[in-house]
Amino acid sequence: MPMPQERIYTSEDYWHLPEGQRAELIDGKLYAMTPPSRIHQEISGELYTIINNYIKSNEGDCKIYYAPFAVNLNADDKIWVEPDLSVICDKDKLSDHGCKGAPDWIIEIVSPSSARVDYSIKLFKYRTAGVREYWIVNPMKKAVQTYFFEGEEDSNLFSFEEEIPVYIFNDLTIKISDLL
């Protein structure tokens, strides 16, 4: 949900938020971020572990980061987001501030306060910025919406009980119910 606005915010405002306050900057608007729920943290931690172990065991060049991790989505200072999980395969995009440009794979875990932003605003921004794969994990509905934006775009809806293929890693599937 956007914070009350009286002006257009910039990356300067984003980087100078009061200590302990988290928000995302999207097109001049600051969106407040509420603390995650226990199930959110459980899913995030387990997904991080599975993906990180996969990357390491395959000696991959990708890195995975968990929130709070700043992503300057278009590398233009207009959008700073903090996805729950970001997989970045181009190390040139990494800086001391986070990621400059689109990660290869982003996972957002929906909370009641973030659903509208995750399913609409971020979906559009991630797609147009060049994110290759985007997952929206919805613990309330026990469903995962996946998007693959390379080549012939694809979108699928999976239940937590189904094996979900990871498009950017051909031989990795994840079943969310196994994580809980």
LUMFI-535574 format. One record per residue (C-alpha): x negated, y negated, z; residue in one letter. Coordinates in steps of 0.25 Angstrom, whole numbers, padded with zeros to 4 digits, always signed. Last residue first. Example, Ala and Ser with C-alpha at 12.3 -4.5 7.8 and 13.67 -1.06 7.14 Angstrom:
BEGIN
-0055+0004+0029S-0049+0018+0031A
//
This chain:
BEGIN
-0026+0106+0022L-0037+0108+0011L-0031+0121+0005D-0018+0113+0003S-0025+0103-0006I-0029+0114-0017K-0041+0109-0024I-0047+0113-0038T-0061+0111-0043L-0067+0118-0055D-0065+0107-0065N-0070+0095-0056F-0065+0082-0062I-0051+0089-0064Y-0049+0094-0050V-0039+0105-0050P-0028+0105-0039I-0025+0119-0034E-0011+0119-0029E-0005+0119-0015E-0007+0104-0012F+0003+0102-0024S-0002+0097-0037F+0002+0086-0046L-0005+0084-0059N-0010+0073-0068S-0018+0074-0081D-0025+0064-0090E-0031+0069-0103E-0045+0064-0103G-0048+0060-0088E-0037+0055-0079F-0034+0067-0070F-0023+0065-0060Y-0020+0073-0048T-0007+0072-0039Q-0009+0081-0027V+0003+0085-0019A+0006+0089-0004K+0017+0078-0005K+0013+0071+0008M-0002+0075+0006P-0002+0068-0008N-0016+0070-0015V-0017+0060-0026I-0029+0065-0035W-0036+0057-0046Y-0045+0062-0057E-0054+0054-0067R-0054+0041-0061V-0056+0031-0072G-0051+0018-0067A-0038+0019-0074T-0034+0032-0068R-0038+0028-0054Y-0031+0014-0055K-0018+0021-0060F-0018+0032-0049L-0022+0022-0039K-0010+0013-0041I+0000+0024-0043S-0001+0037-0035Y-0012+0032-0025D-0006+0018-0022V+0008+0023-0020R+0004+0034-0011A-0005+0026-0002S+0004+0023+0010S+0010+0037+0011P-0004+0044+0010S-0010+0050-0003V-0023+0056-0004I-0031+0050-0015E-0041+0058-0023I-0050+0051-0034I-0058+0058-0044W-0069+0053-0054D-0071+0040-0046P-0068+0027-0053A-0077+0015-0052G-0087+0010-0042K-0086+0020-0030C-0090+0017-0016G-0096+0004-0010H-0110+0009-0010D-0109+0013-0024S-0104+0025-0032L-0100+0024-0047K-0114+0028-0052D-0111+0041-0045K-0102+0045-0055D-0094+0058-0050C-0085+0051-0040I-0075+0058-0032V-0066+0049-0024S-0057+0054-0012L-0047+0046-0004D-0048+0035-0014P-0053+0021-0008E-0050+0011-0019V-0057-0002-0023W-0051-0008-0035I-0054-0022-0041K-0069-0022-0039D-0072-0018-0053D-0078-0004-0052A-0064+0001-0057N-0061+0010-0044L-0070+0003-0034N-0069+0015-0025V-0072+0014-0010A-0073+0026-0002F-0064+0027+0011P-0061+0037+0007A-0068+0050+0002Y-0079+0051-0008Y-0083+0062-0017I-0096+0063-0026K-0097+0068-0040C-0110+0073-0045D-0107+0088-0043G-0116+0098-0037E-0104+0108-0039N-0105+0112-0024S-0106+0097-0020K-0094+0093-0029I-0085+0104-0024Y-0089+0101-0009N-0085+0087-0011N-0072+0090-0017I-0068+0100-0007I-0073+0091+0005T-0066+0079+0000Y-0053+0086-0003L-0054+0091+0012E-0057+0077+0017G-0046+0070+0009S-0035+0081+0012I-0038+0080+0027E-0039+0065+0027Q-0025+0064+0020H-0020+0074+0030I-0024+0066+0042R-0018+0053+0036S-0026+0042+0030P-0028+0028+0035P-0020+0018+0028T-0026+0011+0016M-0022-0003+0012A-0021-0007-0002Y-0028-0020-0006L-0023-0026-0019K-0032-0033-0029G-0031-0023-0040D-0033-0011-0030I-0041-0013-0017L-0040-0002-0007E-0039-0004+0008A-0045+0001+0021R-0046-0007+0033Q-0056-0002+0044G-0065-0015+0044E-0057-0026+0037P-0057-0026+0022L-0070-0032+0016H-0073-0023+0004W-0059-0023-0001Y-0058-0038+0000D-0071-0040-0008E-0065-0029-0018S-0054-0039-0021T-0040-0043-0016Y-0030-0051-0023I-0022-0060-0014R-0011-0060-0004E-0009-0045-0003Q-0003-0036+0008P-0010-0023+0007M-0006-0014-0004P+0000+0000+0000M
//
